[in-house]
Amino acid sequence: MKKRTLAILLAALMILSLAGCGGKTETDPDPEPEEKTDPVPPPEPEPEPEPEVPEGVNPLTGEPMEPEYENLRPIAIMMNNLKAAQPQLGISQADIVYEVPVEGGITRMLCLYQTVDDVEILGSVRSARPYFVELALGHDAVYVHAGGSQEAYSNLKSWKVDRMDGVRGGEDAKIFWRDPDRRKSNGYEHSLITSGENILEYLGKGKIRTEHESGWNYLQAFAEDGTPVGGETAEHVKVRFSAYKIGTFDYDPAAGKYLVGQYGKEHVDGSTGDQVSATNLLVLKTSTAVLDGVGRLRVQTTGEGEGMFFCGGKTVPIRWSRKDRNSVFAYTLEDGSSLALGQGNSYVCILSPKVSSVEFE
């Protein structure tokens, strides 16, 4: 009897042991088979959109621009260039810079902008000289200045120049203001500035014609690469206007431009923080003469003469000609063919070879 009872207990313990070890019972469902799927390839990246290129052309640079700006009269602004007047404001955005000597061995600049729509601060603005007025007229530009020599004022009146004057102007003088920081750091005479917004606001009053008349044409040819064929190497250029003013132009292959320096350091725009640079550097040789005891000059900007063209780290001799003050400069190579500038902005130095020099390497 005892043996039978013991056998029953052992059987019961074995059944409980199997249940405790997770033994499968008839009520346990079979696991679902895993569903196999093909791997999904990652989405292809969206192609980069092509940059939108304006359909118009800037007549001063040959570069694309919005068509509504093509036929505008450029804005020509007189810029002070004394060492005490640095930094200049807005000069790095100019399409063409003309640098020309004035009295005492110093230089001033006439900066041309096909549009000042995106130009904030400009200055400091200085007084007119007859030959700068002539340069502005050659581009049919609106002239912006602050005062002028007696001869310049006479010319401005007799030549009927459309202008804005920060000294003897009327309502147009309101586009200028004296910058308080520049008055402290640079002095009163170097503190007069203006802005693209103020200029456009005044032009919007309709007192000055804002577009070229029918038939106007700048006539300057441009090439995508203006590097002169067969030119001499000219990666570093030094233009000595006088003992006071030396300009340097160092070619940067990565930018395709000459980087400008003056007064022994980089020429930096105080408004944008950019170093002034140019795709095209032209040196035009002409005659100059001292007119009075103050040292005011007469600078010949019409007729013809010799020059030098620098682009892409190369240089070739050129000739310039200009029929009258209402005409633009025409540039030709030694063989008489027209010079094509590189697409981009230009820096033009006008000087007398008798008192100035040009070196390059």
C-alpha positions as CSV (number, residue, x, y, z in Angstrom):
1,M,0.0,0.0,0.0
2,K,2.8,2.4,0.9
3,K,4.6,1.7,-2.3
4,R,1.5,2.5,-4.4
5,T,1.0,5.8,-2.6
6,L,4.6,6.8,-3.2
7,A,4.4,6.0,-6.9
8,I,1.3,8.2,-7.2
9,L,3.1,11.1,-5.5
10,L,6.2,10.8,-7.7
11,A,4.0,10.9,-10.8
12,A,2.3,14.1,-9.6
13,L,5.6,15.8,-8.9
14,M,6.9,15.0,-12.4
15,I,3.8,16.6,-14.0
16,L,4.2,19.7,-11.8
17,S,7.9,19.9,-12.7
18,L,7.2,19.8,-16.5
19,A,4.6,22.6,-16.1
20,G,7.0,24.8,-14.2
21,C,9.7,24.5,-16.9
22,G,7.4,26.0,-19.5
23,G,6.4,22.8,-21.2
24,K,4.1,23.3,-24.1
25,T,0.5,22.5,-23.5
26,E,-2.3,21.9,-26.1
27,T,-3.7,25.4,-25.4
28,D,-0.5,27.3,-26.4
29,P,-0.9,28.9,-29.9
30,D,1.8,28.3,-32.5
31,P,4.0,31.4,-33.2
32,E,3.1,33.4,-36.4
33,P,5.7,33.0,-39.1
34,E,7.8,36.2,-39.8
35,E,6.8,38.0,-43.0
36,K,9.7,38.7,-45.3
37,T,9.7,42.0,-47.2
38,D,12.1,43.5,-49.8
39,P,14.2,46.4,-48.5
40,V,13.0,49.9,-49.4
41,P,15.7,51.9,-51.2
42,P,16.3,55.4,-49.8
43,P,14.7,58.3,-51.7
44,E,16.9,60.0,-54.3
45,P,18.0,63.5,-53.3
46,E,16.2,66.4,-55.0
47,P,18.4,68.0,-57.7
48,E,19.8,71.4,-56.9
49,P,17.7,74.1,-58.6
50,E,19.5,76.0,-61.3
51,P,20.4,79.6,-60.2
52,E,18.0,82.1,-61.7
53,V,20.0,84.4,-64.0
54,P,18.5,87.9,-64.8
55,E,17.7,88.5,-68.4
56,G,19.2,92.0,-68.6
57,V,22.8,93.1,-68.8
58,N,24.6,95.8,-66.7
59,P,26.1,98.1,-69.4
60,L,28.9,99.1,-67.0
61,T,30.1,95.5,-66.2
62,G,28.6,93.2,-68.8
63,E,27.2,91.1,-66.0
64,P,23.6,89.9,-65.8
65,M,21.1,92.2,-64.1
66,E,17.4,92.7,-63.9
67,P,16.1,94.3,-67.1
68,E,14.4,97.2,-65.4
69,Y,17.9,98.5,-64.4
70,E,19.5,98.3,-67.9
71,N,18.5,101.7,-69.2
72,L,18.9,103.7,-66.0
73,R,21.2,106.6,-65.9
74,P,24.1,105.7,-63.5
75,I,24.7,107.5,-60.3
76,A,28.2,109.1,-60.2
77,I,29.4,110.0,-56.7
78,M,32.4,112.1,-55.8
79,M,34.4,110.3,-53.1
80,N,36.9,111.8,-50.8
81,N,40.2,109.8,-50.7
82,L,42.4,111.6,-48.2
83,K,44.0,109.3,-45.6
84,A,42.1,111.2,-42.9
85,A,38.8,110.3,-44.7
86,Q,39.3,106.6,-44.6
87,P,37.4,104.3,-44.6
88,Q,35.3,105.1,-47.6
89,L,31.7,103.8,-47.6
90,G,30.1,101.9,-50.4
91,I,33.0,102.1,-52.8
92,S,33.4,98.2,-53.0
93,Q,29.9,98.1,-54.7
94,A,30.8,100.5,-57.5
95,D,30.7,99.3,-61.1
96,I,33.4,101.7,-62.2
97,V,35.9,103.7,-60.1
98,Y,37.8,106.6,-61.7
99,E,40.7,107.7,-59.6
100,V,42.2,111.0,-60.7
101,P,44.7,113.5,-59.0
102,V,43.5,116.8,-57.6
103,E,45.5,119.5,-55.9
104,G,48.5,118.8,-53.7
105,G,49.2,115.3,-55.0
106,I,46.0,113.8,-53.5
107,T,43.4,111.9,-55.4
108,R,39.6,111.7,-55.5
109,M,37.3,109.1,-56.9
110,L,34.3,109.2,-59.1
111,C,32.3,106.0,-58.4
112,L,29.6,104.9,-60.8
113,Y,26.7,102.7,-59.9
114,Q,24.2,101.4,-62.5
115,T,21.8,101.2,-59.6
116,V,22.1,102.2,-56.0
117,D,19.1,100.0,-55.1
118,D,21.1,97.8,-52.8
119,V,23.8,100.3,-51.7
120,E,23.3,101.5,-48.1
121,I,25.8,104.1,-47.0
122,L,28.0,106.2,-49.5
123,G,30.7,108.7,-48.7
124,S,32.3,110.7,-47.6
125,V,31.1,112.9,-50.4
126,R,33.4,115.7,-51.6
127,S,33.5,118.6,-54.0
128,A,33.4,118.7,-57.8
129,R,36.2,119.4,-60.3
130,P,35.6,120.0,-64.0
131,Y,37.2,116.8,-65.3
132,F,35.1,114.7,-62.9
133,V,32.0,116.4,-64.2
134,E,33.2,115.5,-67.7
135,L,33.6,111.9,-66.8
136,A,30.1,111.8,-65.4
137,L,28.6,113.4,-68.5
138,G,30.3,110.7,-70.6
139,H,28.1,108.1,-68.9
140,D,25.0,110.4,-69.0
141,A,25.1,110.0,-65.2
142,V,23.4,111.8,-62.4
143,Y,26.2,113.6,-60.5
144,V,26.3,113.6,-56.7
145,H,28.8,116.0,-55.0
146,A,29.3,118.4,-52.1
147,G,30.4,121.8,-53.3
148,G,33.0,122.4,-56.0
149,S,35.6,124.8,-57.4
150,Q,34.4,128.0,-59.0
151,E,35.1,126.6,-62.4
152,A,33.3,123.4,-61.6
153,Y,30.2,125.3,-60.5
154,S,30.3,127.4,-63.7
155,N,30.5,124.2,-65.8
156,L,27.7,122.5,-63.9
157,K,25.4,125.4,-64.7
158,S,26.5,125.9,-68.4
159,W,26.5,122.2,-69.2
160,K,23.1,121.8,-67.5
161,V,24.3,118.8,-65.4
162,D,21.6,116.9,-63.5
163,R,23.0,116.7,-60.0
164,M,22.5,116.6,-56.2
165,D,24.7,119.0,-54.2
166,G,25.3,118.7,-50.5
167,V,26.6,122.3,-50.1
168,R,24.6,124.6,-52.4
169,G,21.7,122.3,-53.1
170,G,18.1,123.0,-52.4
171,E,15.7,120.2,-51.6
172,D,18.4,117.8,-53.0
173,A,20.7,118.7,-50.1
174,K,18.4,116.8,-47.8
175,I,19.7,113.5,-49.1
176,F,23.0,114.2,-47.2
177,W,23.7,114.2,-43.5
178,R,26.7,114.6,-41.2
179,D,27.6,111.3,-39.5
180,P,28.3,112.0,-35.8
181,D,30.9,109.2,-35.4
182,R,32.8,110.3,-38.5
183,R,32.7,113.9,-37.2
184,K,34.5,112.7,-34.0
185,S,37.0,110.3,-35.6
186,N,37.6,111.8,-39.1
187,G,36.7,115.5,-38.7
188,Y,33.8,117.6,-40.0
189,E,34.9,117.9,-43.6
190,H,35.0,114.1,-44.0
191,S,31.7,113.4,-42.4
192,L,29.1,114.2,-45.2
193,I,27.5,111.0,-46.4
194,T,24.3,109.9,-48.2
195,S,22.6,106.6,-49.0
196,G,21.1,104.7,-52.0
197,E,17.7,105.0,-50.4
198,N,17.9,108.8,-50.1
199,I,19.1,109.1,-53.7
200,L,16.3,107.0,-55.0
201,E,13.7,108.8,-52.9
202,Y,14.8,112.1,-54.3
203,L,14.8,110.7,-57.9
204,G,11.3,109.5,-57.3
205,K,10.1,113.1,-57.1
206,G,10.5,113.3,-60.9
207,K,12.8,116.3,-61.0
208,I,15.6,114.5,-62.7
209,R,15.4,112.2,-65.8
210,T,16.2,108.7,-64.6
211,E,16.6,106.8,-67.9
212,H,18.8,107.3,-70.9
213,E,17.2,108.9,-73.9
214,S,16.4,106.8,-76.9
215,G,19.5,105.6,-78.8
216,W,21.9,105.8,-75.9
217,N,24.6,103.0,-76.0
218,Y,27.6,102.6,-73.8
219,L,29.3,100.6,-76.7
220,Q,31.8,98.8,-74.4
221,A,32.4,95.1,-75.3
222,F,32.8,92.5,-72.6
223,A,34.2,88.9,-72.6
224,E,33.6,86.2,-70.1
225,D,37.4,86.0,-69.7
226,G,39.1,89.3,-70.4
227,T,42.7,88.1,-69.9
228,P,44.6,89.6,-72.7
229,V,46.1,87.1,-75.1
230,G,49.9,87.3,-75.2
231,G,50.0,89.8,-72.3
232,E,52.9,90.2,-69.9
233,T,52.6,88.8,-66.4
234,A,51.3,91.5,-64.1
235,E,50.1,90.0,-60.8
236,H,51.4,92.9,-58.7
237,V,50.8,96.4,-59.9
238,K,51.9,99.7,-58.2
239,V,50.4,103.0,-59.4
240,R,52.3,105.9,-58.0
241,F,50.1,109.0,-58.4
242,S,52.4,111.2,-56.3
243,A,54.6,111.0,-53.2
244,Y,51.4,111.2,-51.2
245,K,49.3,108.5,-53.0
246,I,50.4,105.0,-54.2
247,G,47.8,102.4,-55.1
248,T,48.6,98.7,-55.2
249,F,46.7,96.0,-57.1
250,D,47.4,92.4,-56.3
251,Y,45.9,89.7,-58.5
252,D,43.9,87.0,-56.7
253,P,43.5,83.9,-59.0
254,A,40.7,82.4,-56.8
255,A,38.6,85.6,-57.1
256,G,39.7,86.5,-60.6
257,K,40.2,90.1,-59.4
258,Y,42.8,92.6,-58.4
259,L,42.7,93.4,-54.7
260,V,43.2,97.1,-54.0
261,G,45.5,98.6,-51.4
262,Q,46.4,102.1,-50.5
263,Y,48.3,104.0,-47.7
264,G,50.3,100.8,-47.0
265,K,47.3,98.5,-46.2
266,E,44.2,96.9,-47.7
267,H,41.6,99.3,-49.1
268,V,38.6,98.2,-47.1
269,D,35.0,99.5,-47.5
270,G,33.9,100.7,-44.1
271,S,30.3,100.0,-44.9
272,T,30.5,96.4,-46.2
273,G,33.8,95.3,-44.7
274,D,34.9,94.1,-48.1
275,Q,38.3,94.8,-49.7
276,V,37.9,96.9,-52.8
277,S,38.6,94.8,-55.9
278,A,38.3,95.0,-59.7
279,T,38.1,92.6,-62.6
280,N,39.6,95.2,-64.9
281,L,42.4,97.7,-64.1
282,L,43.0,100.4,-66.7
283,V,45.7,103.1,-66.5
284,L,45.1,106.0,-68.9
285,K,48.0,108.4,-69.5
286,T,47.1,112.0,-70.2
287,S,48.3,115.6,-69.7
288,T,47.7,117.7,-66.6
289,A,48.5,121.3,-65.7
290,V,48.4,123.3,-62.5
291,L,45.9,126.2,-62.8
292,D,46.4,128.3,-59.6
293,G,48.3,128.8,-56.4
294,V,46.1,126.3,-54.6
295,G,47.3,123.7,-57.0
296,R,44.0,122.9,-58.8
297,L,44.6,120.9,-62.0
298,R,43.4,120.8,-65.5
299,V,43.2,117.1,-66.5
300,Q,42.7,116.2,-70.2
301,T,39.9,113.6,-70.5
302,T,39.1,114.1,-74.2
303,G,41.2,113.4,-77.3
304,E,43.4,110.3,-77.3
305,G,46.4,108.8,-75.5
306,E,48.2,105.7,-74.4
307,G,47.3,103.4,-71.6
308,M,47.7,99.9,-70.0
309,F,45.1,97.2,-69.5
310,F,45.4,94.6,-66.7
311,C,43.1,91.6,-66.4
312,G,43.6,88.0,-65.2
313,G,47.1,88.7,-64.0
314,K,48.3,89.9,-67.5
315,T,48.8,93.3,-69.1
316,V,48.9,94.8,-72.6
317,P,49.4,98.3,-73.9
318,I,46.2,100.0,-75.2
319,R,45.1,103.3,-76.6
320,W,42.2,105.4,-75.4
321,S,40.1,108.0,-77.2
322,R,37.2,110.2,-76.4
323,K,35.5,112.5,-78.8
324,D,34.0,115.0,-76.4
325,R,32.8,115.3,-72.8
326,N,29.5,113.7,-73.7
327,S,31.2,110.6,-75.1
328,V,32.5,107.5,-73.3
329,F,36.1,106.3,-73.5
330,A,36.8,103.9,-76.4
331,Y,39.7,101.4,-75.8
332,T,41.7,99.7,-78.6
333,L,44.6,97.3,-78.7
334,E,47.8,98.1,-80.6
335,D,46.5,96.5,-83.7
336,G,43.5,98.8,-83.7
337,S,40.9,96.3,-82.7
338,S,38.5,97.1,-79.9
339,L,39.4,96.0,-76.4
340,A,37.0,93.6,-74.7
341,L,36.9,94.0,-70.9
342,G,36.4,91.1,-68.6
343,Q,32.8,90.8,-67.3
344,G,33.0,92.6,-64.0
345,N,33.8,95.9,-62.4
346,S,36.6,98.3,-63.5
347,Y,39.1,100.5,-61.8
348,V,40.4,103.3,-64.0
349,C,43.5,105.4,-63.0
350,I,43.9,108.6,-64.9
351,L,47.4,110.2,-64.5
352,S,50.2,112.2,-66.1
353,P,53.3,110.1,-67.0
354,K,55.4,113.2,-66.2
355,V,54.7,113.1,-62.5
356,S,53.3,109.5,-62.0
357,S,54.5,106.0,-62.7
358,V,53.3,102.4,-63.1
359,E,55.3,99.3,-62.1
360,F,54.2,95.6,-62.4
361,E,55.6,92.1,-62.0
